[in-house]
Amino acid sequence: GGIYTFTAVAVFSFRRTIVNMQQKMFGLDEGVILAAVHRYLVMYKLFITAFNFTPWIALLIISK
């Protein structure tokens, strides 16, 4: 969770720098870059949930 929080804060704090760097490297539009970053953060959050909370719920179910 800490890595996700750090990444989210860094992306929102240095948004202009990230967009400029990606535009120079890949020549993409700002909207495409921001959509890709948003998609990355959403998928990362889903993986955190799936791999941390799902096993905990399974253990709760088994222990009953």
A tleap script that builds the chain and sets N, CA, C and O, in Angstrom:
source leaprc.protein.ff14SB
mol = sequence {
  NGLY GLY ILE TYR THR PHE THR ALA VAL ALA
  VAL PHE SER PHE ARG ARG THR ILE VAL ASN
  MET GLN GLN LYS MET PHE GLY LEU ASP GLU
  GLY VAL ILE LEU ALA ALA VAL HIE ARG TYR
  LEU VAL MET TYR LYS LEU PHE ILE THR ALA
  PHE ASN PHE THR PRO TRP ILE ALA LEU LEU
  ILE ILE SER CLYS
}
set mol.1.N position { 0.795 -1.198 0.000 }
set mol.1.CA position { 0.000 0.000 0.000 }
set mol.1.C position { 0.834 1.256 0.000 }
set mol.1.O position { 0.453 2.269 -0.587 }
set mol.2.N position { 1.984 1.187 0.668 }
set mol.2.CA position { 2.860 2.355 0.738 }
set mol.2.C position { 3.438 2.730 -0.625 }
set mol.2.O position { 3.580 3.909 -0.950 }
set mol.3.N position { 3.768 1.715 -1.413 }
set mol.3.CA position { 4.298 1.986 -2.756 }
set mol.3.C position { 3.235 2.646 -3.614 }
set mol.3.O position { 3.532 3.566 -4.376 }
set mol.4.N position { 1.991 2.181 -3.496 }
set mol.4.CA position { 0.898 2.804 -4.254 }
set mol.4.C position { 0.726 4.264 -3.852 }
set mol.4.O position { 0.596 5.139 -4.708 }
set mol.5.N position { 0.726 4.521 -2.558 }
set mol.5.CA position { 0.554 5.891 -2.076 }
set mol.5.C position { 1.684 6.789 -2.561 }
set mol.5.O position { 1.443 7.906 -3.019 }
set mol.6.N position { 2.914 6.301 -2.461 }
set mol.6.CA position { 4.060 7.075 -2.941 }
set mol.6.C position { 3.935 7.369 -4.431 }
set mol.6.O position { 4.166 8.497 -4.867 }
set mol.7.N position { 3.567 6.351 -5.213 }
set mol.7.CA position { 3.436 6.528 -6.661 }
set mol.7.C position { 2.330 7.522 -6.990 }
set mol.7.O position { 2.513 8.387 -7.847 }
set mol.8.N position { 1.191 7.410 -6.325 }
set mol.8.CA position { 0.082 8.323 -6.594 }
set mol.8.C position { 0.455 9.761 -6.254 }
set mol.8.O position { 0.156 10.677 -7.021 }
set mol.9.N position { 1.101 9.966 -5.117 }
set mol.9.CA position { 1.521 11.316 -4.725 }
set mol.9.C position { 2.549 11.859 -5.712 }
set mol.9.O position { 2.484 13.025 -6.102 }
set mol.10.N position { 3.492 11.023 -6.115 }
set mol.10.CA position { 4.523 11.458 -7.065 }
set mol.10.C position { 3.910 11.818 -8.414 }
set mol.10.O position { 4.298 12.814 -9.024 }
set mol.11.N position { 2.966 11.023 -8.880 }
set mol.11.CA position { 2.334 11.296 -10.178 }
set mol.11.C position { 1.561 12.607 -10.129 }
set mol.11.O position { 1.643 13.411 -11.057 }
set mol.12.N position { 0.819 12.823 -9.066 }
set mol.12.CA position { 0.026 14.046 -8.996 }
set mol.12.C position { 0.869 15.279 -8.673 }
set mol.12.O position { 0.502 16.397 -9.033 }
set mol.13.N position { 1.988 15.074 -7.999 }
set mol.13.CA position { 2.860 16.203 -7.686 }
set mol.13.C position { 3.718 16.628 -8.879 }
set mol.13.O position { 3.961 17.817 -9.087 }
set mol.14.N position { 4.167 15.657 -9.651 }
set mol.14.CA position { 5.067 15.930 -10.772 }
set mol.14.C position { 4.404 15.631 -12.112 }
set mol.14.O position { 5.052 15.142 -13.038 }
set mol.15.N position { 3.127 15.922 -12.208 }
set mol.15.CA position { 2.343 15.612 -13.405 }
set mol.15.C position { 2.934 16.238 -14.661 }
set mol.15.O position { 3.093 15.560 -15.675 }
set mol.16.N position { 3.257 17.511 -14.601 }
set mol.16.CA position { 3.794 18.213 -15.773 }
set mol.16.C position { 5.127 17.612 -16.217 }
set mol.16.O position { 5.367 17.451 -17.413 }
set mol.17.N position { 5.988 17.283 -15.264 }
set mol.17.CA position { 7.285 16.690 -15.578 }
set mol.17.C position { 7.132 15.318 -16.225 }
set mol.17.O position { 7.825 14.996 -17.190 }
set mol.18.N position { 6.229 14.523 -15.690 }
set mol.18.CA position { 5.987 13.188 -16.234 }
set mol.18.C position { 5.438 13.280 -17.648 }
set mol.18.O position { 5.871 12.542 -18.533 }
set mol.19.N position { 4.486 14.183 -17.864 }
set mol.19.CA position { 3.896 14.343 -19.197 }
set mol.19.C position { 4.957 14.806 -20.185 }
set mol.19.O position { 5.035 14.273 -21.292 }
set mol.20.N position { 5.773 15.784 -19.810 }
set mol.20.CA position { 6.822 16.267 -20.713 }
set mol.20.C position { 7.808 15.161 -21.066 }
set mol.20.O position { 8.192 15.017 -22.226 }
set mol.21.N position { 8.219 14.381 -20.071 }
set mol.21.CA position { 9.174 13.312 -20.308 }
set mol.21.C position { 8.591 12.255 -21.245 }
set mol.21.O position { 9.276 11.789 -22.156 }
set mol.22.N position { 7.333 11.876 -21.027 }
set mol.22.CA position { 6.698 10.867 -21.862 }
set mol.22.C position { 6.463 11.388 -23.285 }
set mol.22.O position { 6.589 10.636 -24.252 }
set mol.23.N position { 6.125 12.662 -23.407 }
set mol.23.CA position { 5.942 13.237 -24.735 }
set mol.23.C position { 7.244 13.231 -25.516 }
set mol.23.O position { 7.238 12.948 -26.714 }
set mol.24.N position { 8.358 13.537 -24.869 }
set mol.24.CA position { 9.655 13.513 -25.548 }
set mol.24.C position { 10.065 12.100 -25.926 }
set mol.24.O position { 10.628 11.882 -26.999 }
set mol.25.N position { 9.783 11.132 -25.046 }
set mol.25.CA position { 10.203 9.758 -25.296 }
set mol.25.C position { 9.326 9.060 -26.334 }
set mol.25.O position { 9.840 8.361 -27.208 }
set mol.26.N position { 8.018 9.242 -26.248 }
set mol.26.CA position { 7.102 8.471 -27.075 }
set mol.26.C position { 6.268 9.305 -28.032 }
set mol.26.O position { 5.619 8.751 -28.918 }
set mol.27.N position { 6.270 10.614 -27.878 }
set mol.27.CA position { 5.499 11.479 -28.764 }
set mol.27.C position { 3.994 11.334 -28.617 }
set mol.27.O position { 3.255 11.486 -29.590 }
set mol.28.N position { 3.540 11.042 -27.418 }
set mol.28.CA position { 2.113 10.843 -27.177 }
set mol.28.C position { 1.447 12.144 -26.745 }
set mol.28.O position { 2.097 13.070 -26.261 }
set mol.29.N position { 0.128 12.185 -26.935 }
set mol.29.CA position { -0.673 13.324 -26.513 }
set mol.29.C position { -0.823 13.304 -24.986 }
set mol.29.O position { -0.779 12.237 -24.374 }
set mol.30.N position { -0.997 14.466 -24.380 }
set mol.30.CA position { -1.120 14.569 -22.929 }
set mol.30.C position { -2.291 13.748 -22.401 }
set mol.30.O position { -2.174 13.105 -21.357 }
set mol.31.N position { -3.406 13.762 -23.102 }
set mol.31.CA position { -4.573 13.000 -22.661 }
set mol.31.C position { -4.316 11.505 -22.636 }
set mol.31.O position { -4.778 10.803 -21.737 }
set mol.32.N position { -3.579 11.021 -23.621 }
set mol.32.CA position { -3.253 9.601 -23.679 }
set mol.32.C position { -2.326 9.222 -22.518 }
set mol.32.O position { -2.499 8.171 -21.901 }
set mol.33.N position { -1.365 10.062 -22.231 }
set mol.33.CA position { -0.428 9.795 -21.145 }
set mol.33.C position { -1.148 9.780 -19.803 }
set mol.33.O position { -0.944 8.871 -18.999 }
set mol.34.N position { -1.984 10.773 -19.560 }
set mol.34.CA position { -2.700 10.834 -18.279 }
set mol.34.C position { -3.677 9.673 -18.133 }
set mol.34.O position { -3.871 9.165 -17.028 }
set mol.35.N position { -4.294 9.250 -19.233 }
set mol.35.CA position { -5.189 8.098 -19.176 }
set mol.35.C position { -4.413 6.828 -18.845 }
set mol.35.O position { -4.887 5.991 -18.077 }
set mol.36.N position { -3.226 6.685 -19.420 }
set mol.36.CA position { -2.402 5.503 -19.143 }
set mol.36.C position { -1.934 5.497 -17.687 }
set mol.36.O position { -1.918 4.444 -17.049 }
set mol.37.N position { -1.558 6.646 -17.164 }
set mol.37.CA position { -1.124 6.732 -15.765 }
set mol.37.C position { -2.294 6.413 -14.837 }
set mol.37.O position { -2.127 5.699 -13.848 }
set mol.38.N position { -3.467 6.935 -15.150 }
set mol.38.CA position { -4.650 6.659 -14.338 }
set mol.38.C position { -4.972 5.166 -14.374 }
set mol.38.O position { -5.279 4.577 -13.338 }
set mol.39.N position { -4.907 4.550 -15.551 }
set mol.39.CA position { -5.170 3.120 -15.698 }
set mol.39.C position { -4.158 2.309 -14.874 }
set mol.39.O position { -4.518 1.317 -14.239 }
set mol.40.N position { -2.896 2.740 -14.892 }
set mol.40.CA position { -1.857 2.062 -14.106 }
set mol.40.C position { -2.188 2.109 -12.612 }
set mol.40.O position { -2.085 1.097 -11.920 }
set mol.41.N position { -2.584 3.283 -12.119 }
set mol.41.CA position { -2.895 3.413 -10.699 }
set mol.41.C position { -4.120 2.584 -10.314 }
set mol.41.O position { -4.149 1.990 -9.236 }
set mol.42.N position { -5.120 2.540 -11.176 }
set mol.42.CA position { -6.323 1.752 -10.891 }
set mol.42.C position { -5.992 0.264 -10.856 }
set mol.42.O position { -6.443 -0.452 -9.963 }
set mol.43.N position { -5.207 -0.202 -11.823 }
set mol.43.CA position { -4.853 -1.619 -11.858 }
set mol.43.C position { -3.983 -1.990 -10.650 }
set mol.43.O position { -4.144 -3.069 -10.080 }
set mol.44.N position { -3.079 -1.113 -10.267 }
set mol.44.CA position { -2.228 -1.364 -9.108 }
set mol.44.C position { -3.075 -1.492 -7.843 }
set mol.44.O position { -2.832 -2.364 -7.009 }
set mol.45.N position { -4.062 -0.620 -7.710 }
set mol.45.CA position { -4.948 -0.677 -6.546 }
set mol.45.C position { -5.757 -1.971 -6.540 }
set mol.45.O position { -5.956 -2.571 -5.483 }
set mol.46.N position { -6.222 -2.405 -7.707 }
set mol.46.CA position { -6.965 -3.663 -7.785 }
set mol.46.C position { -6.089 -4.855 -7.420 }
set mol.46.O position { -6.550 -5.771 -6.738 }
set mol.47.N position { -4.837 -4.860 -7.862 }
set mol.47.CA position { -3.933 -5.951 -7.508 }
set mol.47.C position { -3.638 -5.965 -6.017 }
set mol.47.O position { -3.554 -7.035 -5.415 }
set mol.48.N position { -3.481 -4.803 -5.418 }
set mol.48.CA position { -3.274 -4.741 -3.969 }
set mol.48.C position { -4.472 -5.364 -3.256 }
set mol.48.O position { -4.307 -6.161 -2.332 }
set mol.49.N position { -5.656 -5.003 -3.682 }
set mol.49.CA position { -6.868 -5.541 -3.067 }
set mol.49.C position { -6.966 -7.042 -3.268 }
set mol.49.O position { -7.241 -7.782 -2.323 }
set mol.50.N position { -6.745 -7.492 -4.485 }
set mol.50.CA position { -6.899 -8.916 -4.781 }
set mol.50.C position { -5.901 -9.775 -4.023 }
set mol.50.O position { -6.263 -10.835 -3.511 }
set mol.51.N position { -4.663 -9.341 -3.944 }
set mol.51.CA position { -3.633 -10.176 -3.345 }
set mol.51.C position { -3.465 -9.973 -1.842 }
set mol.51.O position { -2.703 -10.707 -1.213 }
set mol.52.N position { -4.149 -9.007 -1.255 }
set mol.52.CA position { -4.059 -8.817 0.192 }
set mol.52.C position { -5.361 -9.131 0.915 }
set mol.52.O position { -5.350 -9.825 1.932 }
set mol.53.N position { -6.467 -8.638 0.413 }
set mol.53.CA position { -7.731 -8.819 1.123 }
set mol.53.C position { -8.424 -10.131 0.792 }
set mol.53.O position { -9.099 -10.697 1.652 }
set mol.54.N position { -8.279 -10.621 -0.411 }
set mol.54.CA position { -8.933 -11.869 -0.786 }
set mol.54.C position { -8.434 -13.051 0.048 }
set mol.54.O position { -9.259 -13.813 0.551 }
set mol.55.N position { -7.129 -13.236 0.217 }
set mol.55.CA position { -6.685 -14.337 1.092 }
set mol.55.C position { -7.156 -14.172 2.544 }
set mol.55.O position { -7.458 -15.159 3.215 }
set mol.56.N position { -7.216 -12.940 3.019 }
set mol.56.CA position { -7.688 -12.694 4.386 }
set mol.56.C position { -9.149 -13.118 4.530 }
set mol.56.O position { -9.527 -13.741 5.523 }
set mol.57.N position { -9.961 -12.779 3.537 }
set mol.57.CA position { -11.374 -13.174 3.564 }
set mol.57.C position { -11.497 -14.692 3.493 }
set mol.57.O position { -12.322 -15.286 4.187 }
set mol.58.N position { -10.674 -15.317 2.653 }
set mol.58.CA position { -10.704 -16.788 2.555 }
set mol.58.C position { -10.343 -17.436 3.888 }
set mol.58.O position { -10.958 -18.426 4.282 }
set mol.59.N position { -9.359 -16.890 4.577 }
set mol.59.CA position { -8.999 -17.423 5.889 }
set mol.59.C position { -10.117 -17.239 6.905 }
set mol.59.O position { -10.336 -18.107 7.751 }
set mol.60.N position { -10.823 -16.122 6.830 }
set mol.60.CA position { -11.968 -15.914 7.720 }
set mol.60.C position { -13.057 -16.951 7.462 }
set mol.60.O position { -13.664 -17.464 8.402 }
set mol.61.N position { -13.301 -17.255 6.205 }
set mol.61.CA position { -14.323 -18.222 5.858 }
set mol.61.C position { -13.924 -19.627 6.317 }
set mol.61.O position { -14.753 -20.374 6.835 }
set mol.62.N position { -12.659 -19.978 6.125 }
set mol.62.CA position { -12.185 -21.304 6.518 }
set mol.62.C position { -12.191 -21.481 8.032 }
set mol.62.O position { -12.480 -22.570 8.526 }
set mol.63.N position { -11.883 -20.446 8.753 }
set mol.63.CA position { -11.777 -20.574 10.205 }
set mol.63.C position { -13.130 -20.727 10.902 }
set mol.63.O position { -13.166 -21.051 12.089 }
set mol.64.N position { -14.217 -20.508 10.214 }
set mol.64.CA position { -15.533 -20.635 10.843 }
set mol.64.C position { -16.041 -22.054 10.819 }
set mol.64.O position { -17.136 -22.325 11.311 }
savepdb mol mol.pdb
quit
